[in-house]
Amino acid sequence: MSKILIRGAKVLGGDPQDVLIDGSVIEAVGTGLPDDGAEIVEAAGKVLLPGLVDLHTHLREPGREDSETVLTGTRAAASGGYTAVFAMANTFPVADTAGVVEQVYRLGQDHGYCDVQPIGAVTVGLEGRKLAELGAMHESAAGVTVFSDDGKCVDDAVIMRRALEYVKAFGGVVAQHAQEPRLTEGAQMNEGVVSAELGLGGWPAVAEESIIARDVLLAEHVGSRVHICHLSTAGSVEIVRWAKSRGIDVTAEVTPHHLLLTDELVRTYDPVYKVNPPLRTERDVLALREALADGTIDIVATDHAPHPHEDKDCEWAAAAMGMVGLETALSVVQETMVETGLLDWTGVADRMSFKPAEIGRAQGHGRPVSAGEPANLTLVDTAYRGSVDPAGFASRSRNTPYEGRELPGRVTHTWLRGKATLVDGKLT
């Protein structure tokens, strides 16, 4: 593999530097580096970040290839600056055995646009009754360390306790979809003023908060790690903040759409805004931003949830829940966190690369941009502004809530171990 010299990039938003890639690793970082016959990438004014890591992606394969495949999903990831994604287990069949997680892992290896780390189901068939093959999935070629029934909550406290005890033995983590099912029966949107005015079934904040409160106490009791998926309410922030103050080993994620959008958008009855957990209030959005800034919320995760048009182009009540997010995540974070002054680019690297890689034990990812490190890198034109056009997405699905919306920033280049997967905004 030839050498690549990224010239004049603002590494993590700092002063301009040159970064020389030799093969799969970074050879040198400095100013005025000789090109030495390397391919030159002019990066003046652009920000260079470590490759992004998404701890929460739905790739749909096997079983729902009409929505997404590992190939199309990883192409979307590369377009968004990601070099590693964690694939959720709610596929068909469910990723609850070593065989299924190895299939997803090998598909990721074969396609090569980013590393794919499967997430194993906590319970067989996501049914919440019996623990899945946690040990076998961890010991498989996929080396699973994160387990989740995402899409469903592990609502049985005994099952959740057993899962936490089991994964503790090998340093794994249970990622909980916090949703008390009895409190959300028939729910269509956030419970509040808007749901009352529209006459739609309300999804109360306490349905999320009660599960988080229970699970942080279970994690403390067992001495294990628990991760909270797509945290969405101000009350959830306070519970996680309290748990961390007690030394409980809890981490949490927020999605880009929960950092930007509110339940007021549901007044349009456009199912593109239907998501689980639902869009919340402006007060919740502001609390989530502050919590991400102060570290109470550890990471940004996309919850990229692709759906074919027929599952969204219908009446609200019948529509599927979810939004695509891999190709717009960094732009939303730039708008909500960087341009508001809540985070600098070093903070973005922490929340979107370093920390998610650490939580998921993603080897070779979330590493510093320095000599000797793997060349997993993302170059961002932060001065760019443009309208979102889903027709140009690499994802197989188009269910974005940002269509026609102007967002800042554009990923121009992505490198996976020194191999360009995106060049000048185009997939290789």
N, C-alpha and C positions, 0 to 999 in steps of 0.2 A: 504494500500500500504506500502511495506517495506521501510526501510531507505536505502539510497544509499550514500556511501562516495566516492567522487572523490578525489583521493589522489595525491598531488604533481603537480597539473596543474598550468600552467602559466596563471593566470586570466588576460585577456585582454593583454597578452604578458608580464606581469610583473613577479615579483618574485613568485616562487612556493608556492601554498597554497592548503589547503584542503577545499573542499566544501561539506557540509553535507545536503542532501535532505531528508526531512521528509514529506511523502505524496506528496502534490502538490506544496510545497513551500521550499525555501532554509532556513534551520534552523540555520546554522552557516557557517562562512567563517573564516579560520585562519590556523595556523600551528600546527601540532601535534594533530589534533582533534582525540579523541577516536573513534574507529569504532562502539562500542556499539551495536554489532550484525548486523551492516549494511552490505549490499552487497558492496564489495570493487571494485572500478574501478581504476586500476593503470594508472595514467596519466602523469608520469614524462616525461618532455620534450615536452608535448603537450600544445596547447593553448586552453583555455576555453573562449568561447564567449557567449554573450546572443544569444538566438535563432534568426536566421536571419529572416528578414521580406521583402517580395518582393511585391512592390507596382504595379507590372505590369506583370501578368501571364495570359496566354490563356489556359484555361482548356477545351474548346471546347464543353463541355456538358451543355445544351442539343443541339443535332442536328448533331454534328460531332464526334460521339464517335469512329469512325474509326481512328481519329487522336489522341484523348486523352479523358479521362474521369476524373471526379473529383477524383475517386479512384486512377487511375494511375498517375495523375498529382500531387496529394498530396504525393504519395509514392516517386515520383521523388523529390519533395520538401524536404521531410524528409531525403532522401539520400544526398541532397546537404546542409543540415544543417538548413533548414528553418522550423520555427514553425508557420508561418502565411504567407498566400499569398492573394493578392487581385486579383480576377478573372474578367477579362475584359468582356465587355458586348456584343461583336460581336459573339453571339451564334445564334442558329436557334431553336426556335424563339429568337429574340433579347431580352436582359435583360432590357426592357424598362417599365416593370410593376412590381408591388409589388409581384405578383404571381411568376414570373420567378426568381427574385432575392431571394425570399424565398426558392424556389426549390433548387437553387445552394447552398444556405447557409445550408440547412438541409442535403444535400448530404455530405457536408464537415463535419458536426457534426456526421453523421452516420459512416463515414469511420475512422475518428479519427487520421489520420497521421499528420495533421496540421490544424490550424484554417483557414477557407476559408471565406473571406469577399468579397461579390460580389460588383462589380462596376456597377453602373447604367448607362444606356445610357443617353446622353444629349438630343437627339432628337428621335422621334418615328421612329423605324425601321432603325436608323442611317442615315436617309434620309436628315437630315439637314433643314427640313421645319417647324417642329412643336416641341415644347418642350415636352419631355416625362413626365411621372408622377414623377417628382423629389421629391415632398413632400410626396407622398404616399410611394415611395421606402424608403425614410428616416424614415418614421414612421412605416414601416413594421418590422417584426421580424428580418430581416436582418440588419436593422439600417444603411442603406447606407449613406455614407458621401462623397464618391468620385464618380464623374460622368465623363464619357468619351465616345466619339464616336470612340475610337481608332480603327485604320484601315481606318478611314476616318477623314477628318478635318472638324470641325465646321467652314466653310469658310464664312458663312453669319455673318457679323459684328453685325447685330441687334439681331439675335438669340443668338450669343455669349454673347452680353451684357445682354440680358434677363436671360440667364442661370446664369451668374455671380451674378446678382441682386437676383435671386431666392435662390441660395444656401447660400448667405450671411446671410439669416434669421436664419439658423440653423448651421452656422459654417462649411458648406461644402466647397468643392473645385472642380473646373472644371479642369480636366486633358486633355490638348489639344494635339492632334496629328497634329503637325505643318507642313502642306503641302498644299501650294496653288495649287489647282487642275489644273487650266489652265496652270500653268508653268511646270507641270509634265505629261502632256498628252503624252502617248507613251514612257515615260521614263523607262529605263531598268537598269541604273546604275548611279553613280556619274558623273556629267558633268565635263569634264576636259580632260587632255592629253590622258588618257587611253581610255575614251569613243570615242574620236576622232579617235584614232588609230584603235579601234575595230569596229567602225561604228555602235555602239549601241546608242540608244536614251539617251541623257544626262538629269540628274536630278540635276538642279542647286541648289547651296547652298542658293540662295536668295529665293527659294520657301519655305524653312523652316524659314529663317530669317525674311522675311516680315510678316509672320503670328505671330511670336513671338513678333516682334516690335508692331504690332497692339494690341495684346492681353495684353501685359503688360500695355499699355496705357489705355485700357479698364478697366483693373483691378484697376488701379490707379483712374480712373474716378469714378468707382462704389464703390471703397473701399472694394473690395472682394479679395478672394484668387484664384490664378491661378497656375497650375502646368504644366510644360513643359515635355511631354513625350519624351523619347529617343533622347535627344539633340545630334546633330552629327557634327556640324561645328564650326570652330574657330570664325566665325562671330556671331553665335548664342551665344557663350560664352560671347562675348563683349556686346551684347545687354542685356543679363541677368545680367551681372556685372554692367552695367549702371543702369538698373532698380533697383537693390538692393541698389545702392548708393543713389537713390532717395527715398528709403523707401517703394517702391512698394512691396506688399506681393506676391512675386513670388518664387516658388521653381522649381528645375529642376532635371532631372535624366539622367544618361548615362548608356548604356548597356555594359556588359563585352566585347562583340564583337567589339564595337566601340572604346574600349580602346586598342585593340590588333591588329585588322585586317585592311588592307587597300584595296583600289580598285585595286591594282596591282594583287590581287588574281583572279579578274574577267578574266584575260588573259587566265585562264584555261578553261573558259566557263563551269565550274562546277556549276550547279544551287544551290549547297549547300551554295554558297556565295551570293545568291540573297536574299536581305532583304530590308525592308522598315523601316526607311530611309536607303539608300544604304551605303555600306562601302565607306568611304571618303579617303582623302589623308593622308600621313604621318604627314604633318603639322597639320591637323585637329586632328589626334590621339594624338599628343604631347600636343596640346592646351587643349584637353579634360582631359588628365591626370593632367595637371597643375591646371585646374579649379576644378577638384574633390579634389585635394590636398588642395587648398586654400579656399574651401567652396563655390565658385561661383556655382558649381554644388553640390547639396545637397546630392544626394544618388546614389547608384547603383541599377538598376532595370533590371531584366533579359530580359523582353519582350519574355519570353519563348513561342515560336510559333511552336507547333508541326504540322507536315504534314505527311500523309501516303506516302510511297515510290513512288507511281505512280504520285504524285503531284510534286515530285522533280527529279525523274528518267526520265527526258525528255529533250527536247531542252530548251535552256536558255529562249527564249521568252515566252514559254508556261508554265514555271515553276512557282509555287507559291512562294511568298516572305515569308521568316521567317526562324528562327533557334531555336532549343531547347537550353535551357540554365540553367535550375535549377540545374543540377547535376555537372556543370563545373564552375559556376559563381565564387565561392570563390577561386578556383585555378587560374582563370584568374586574379582576383584582386590581389592575392598574387604575381603573376609574374609581373604584370604591375605596381603595386602601392607599395607593401611592399618590394619586392626584388630590386626595383629601388630607395628605400629610400624616396619615396614621401609620404607614409603613414606608421605609425606604427599600431600595432594591435588595439590599442584604437581608432585610426582613422577609421579602418575598421569596428569596432563595431558601431561607430557613423554613418557611411555612409550606412551600410547594416542592422542595427537593430534599433538604437535609432531614427534616423531621419525619416526613412520611417514609423515607428510606429507613430511618432508624426504627420506627414503629414496626414496619413490616420486615425488617432484617433483609433489605434488598441489597445484596452484595454488589459492590462496584458502583452503586448509585448514591446520590446525595453526598458526593465527595467534593472537597475543595477544588477550586480552579488553580492548581499549582503543579509544578513539575513532578512527574512520577505517578500522577493520578490518571485513572481511566479517562479517555477523551469522550465523555458523555456531556454534551454541551448544547446550549440553545442561544441563538443570537436574535435579539429583538429590536425592531425599529420602533422605539417608543414615541417618536414624533408623528407617526402615521395616525390618521383618523379616517375611518371609512364606514360605510353602512354594511351591515351583515347581510350577505346573500347566501342563503342555504343551498342554492343551486350549485354553488362551487364547493360544497363540503365533500370531503373524502368519505365521510360516514355514509352508510347505506340509507340512513333515515334523515329526515329533515325537520323533526319536531323541536325546533328552537324557539324560545320565547323572544329572541332578539331580532327576528327578521325585520329588515328595514331600519333598525336602530343604529345610530352612529356610536361606535366604540373606539377607544384609542388603542394604539399598539398593534403590531403585526409581527409574528414570528417569520423571519426570513430564512434561517438556516437551523437545522438540527443535525447533530452528529451522534451516532451510536458507536462507541468504541472506535472513534476516528473515521467511521464510514458515514458519509453524508446521506441522510434519508430525506432531507428537504434542502433545496438550493434555490435561493431567490424566490421563496414562496411556493415552489413547485416540488412535488414529490419526485424522487429519483426513481 
